[in-house]
């Protein structure tokens, strides 16, 4: 299963308000952070997830886009 599919699977199973950073995804998926960032960027470009800014510009948070 590719990284994008794994991210979406997890986001579909957690409560809607849960947000994850790239570091969180790295910890969960045990994948290279570059692969994770690319997958997250692709998912955002496809409109499947959204980014919410956190208090730190270097640590955006990601969640499933409301349907």
C-alpha positions as CSV (number, residue, x, y, z in Angstrom):
1,X,0.0,0.0,0.0
2,X,1.5,3.3,-0.9
3,X,1.9,6.2,1.5
4,X,-1.1,8.2,0.3
5,X,-3.4,5.3,0.7
6,X,-2.1,4.6,4.2
7,X,-2.5,8.3,5.2
8,X,-6.1,8.3,4.0
9,X,-6.9,5.0,5.7
10,X,-5.8,6.4,9.1
11,X,-7.5,9.7,8.6
12,X,-10.8,7.9,7.8
13,X,-10.6,6.0,11.1
14,X,-9.8,8.8,13.5
15,X,-12.2,11.4,14.8
16,X,-12.6,14.3,12.4
17,X,-11.0,16.9,14.6
18,X,-7.7,15.0,14.9
19,X,-4.7,16.8,13.2
20,X,-1.3,15.3,12.4
21,X,2.0,16.9,11.6
22,X,4.6,15.5,9.2
23,X,6.6,14.3,12.3
24,X,3.4,12.5,13.6
25,X,3.1,10.8,10.2
26,X,6.7,9.8,10.2
27,X,6.2,8.2,13.7
28,X,3.0,6.4,12.6
29,X,4.1,5.2,9.1
30,X,7.8,4.6,9.7
31,X,8.5,6.1,6.2
32,X,10.9,8.7,5.0
33,X,9.7,12.2,5.7
34,X,10.3,13.3,2.1
35,X,8.0,10.6,0.9
36,X,5.4,11.6,3.5
37,X,5.7,15.4,2.5
38,X,5.3,14.5,-1.2
39,X,2.2,12.3,-0.4
40,X,0.6,15.0,1.7
41,X,1.3,17.7,-0.9
42,X,-0.3,15.4,-3.6
43,X,-3.3,14.7,-1.4
44,X,-3.8,18.4,-0.8
45,X,-3.5,19.2,-4.5
46,X,-6.2,16.5,-5.1
47,X,-8.4,18.2,-2.5
48,X,-8.6,15.1,-0.3
49,X,-6.9,16.7,2.8
50,X,-6.5,20.2,4.1
51,X,-3.7,22.0,5.9
52,X,-4.4,23.9,9.1
53,X,-1.7,26.2,10.3
54,X,-0.3,25.6,13.8
55,X,1.5,28.0,16.0
56,X,4.7,27.1,14.2
57,X,5.1,27.9,10.5
58,X,7.4,24.8,10.1
59,X,4.8,22.4,11.5
60,X,1.6,22.5,9.5
61,X,-1.2,20.1,10.6
62,X,-3.1,17.9,8.2
63,X,-6.7,16.5,8.3
64,X,-9.2,14.9,6.0
65,X,-11.2,17.5,4.1
66,X,-14.8,17.7,5.1
67,X,-17.1,16.2,2.4
